[in-house]
Amino acid sequence: MRQYLSKLKNFSFYEWILFAFPLSLVLGSVYVNLLMILVSFLFVYEILKKKLFFKINLTWVHLYIIFIFYNLLRGFFATNHFAAMQSSLSQFRFLFFALFIYLFIKNKENIKPMIFGWVILVLFVCLDSIYQYFFLKDIFGYKIMPGYPDGSIRLTGPLNRMVVGSFITLISIPIIFYYFKKIKYFTLLKKIIFILLYLIVFLTVVLSGERLAFFIFLVFTILIFTLYLDFKKIIICTLFILLLLTTAYFKNDTFRIRINNSYDILNNFYNSSYGRLYESSYLLFKKNYIFGVGLKNYRVDCDHQVDPRPQNVFQFCSTHPHNFYLEILTETGIIGFIIFILSFIFLCIFINKEIKKNNSSLKNFSSIAHGNAIVLLIYFWPLKTSGSFFTTWNGSFFWFNLGILLLMTKEDKKI
């Protein structure tokens, strides 16, 4: 711990900004936005100061900028012009955030003490959320929130929002990947501490009442076991996890309700709450399949549609379609979707080239990069529900992990 604390003293101002990002997520969207705005100004300042504008010869960046300007133009013709154009312009802050990490965080070694600091933050959020579960409010006085009309409850922890499970999952995946690869070099005491921390994280995600966060963390756990444990340990750990989940199912009403609801949704998806939103977004896409309705306009134009099944008990519209691909197709159309996908195809090509070119410098950071890549793949996995990609909360996780992935794969002396 002392060696990490000593390294914290030597952080540059830019490294402190990166280090503070997960904390800003806990504090709320206002703080995330302030940090993003600060980073945007710093990024533009550095680009102009070092005359790097024309040196950023990255095809995926150019394509994403085209995607932003396309949505700005589309915003002129959207039902809610202001919302569409504001959301389009705000995408620059995400892109600048990722590029800021990639270009201006100089010392990759300082990511390691940052990870240790993020472990402390995640542990605090977990313990505060567990405290909230038992005492119905956390140490800040934030109360447990009721879930949907199914009788479940949802933890909020210090975030005071029903996203604590998502926060823990998305922040923890790269961290756990990093430490799991090193676990064979740990002393017995360190192994016990790591296992306890892992179980605390897993338990908090289970208790949070967030189905998607739970399923993502469960699949990730299976992946970790497969990659880093021998067959005997896989069996032992799997049996232990099954015992934990079985106990949670029979002892925790919220967990049982949410699992049963998941089964009902999968068993009859078309008539489920998500099936209704997918239906409304698909119908809206069919009417605007070339250009889409504009960013943040699904929530506006959906209400003007005729509900083909008004007898269904679930709502036909929401703030977003709750699916990554349906959101992009509905709000940006086929043209926007193609530009968006091409941008990330070229991004994958670029990262692959960087990995091959800088294989020696990547060696000490591969586990961190793998964890970041998994988080990005979670966003692109089609068979899942999701929050809106273009909002502060969901978007910032994506670009944060992308920026660190780019940082891990670049040459030590890049620009």
PEMONOR-V861006 format. One record per helix or strand. SS is the DSSP state (H for helix, E for strand). FROM is the first residue (numbers start at 1). TO is the last residue. Records with the same first field share a line. If there is no record, write none. Layout:
# PEMONOR-V861006
SS->FROM-TO / FROM-TO
This chain:
# PEMONOR-V861006
H->2-8 / 13-27 / 29-49 / 53-55 / 59-75 / 81-104 / 110-135 / 157-159 / 164-185 / 188-208 / 211-228 / 231-251 / 253-267 / 269-271 / 273-287 / 298-304 / 324-357 / 359-380 / 392-409
E->137-137 / 143-143 / 145-146 / 153-154
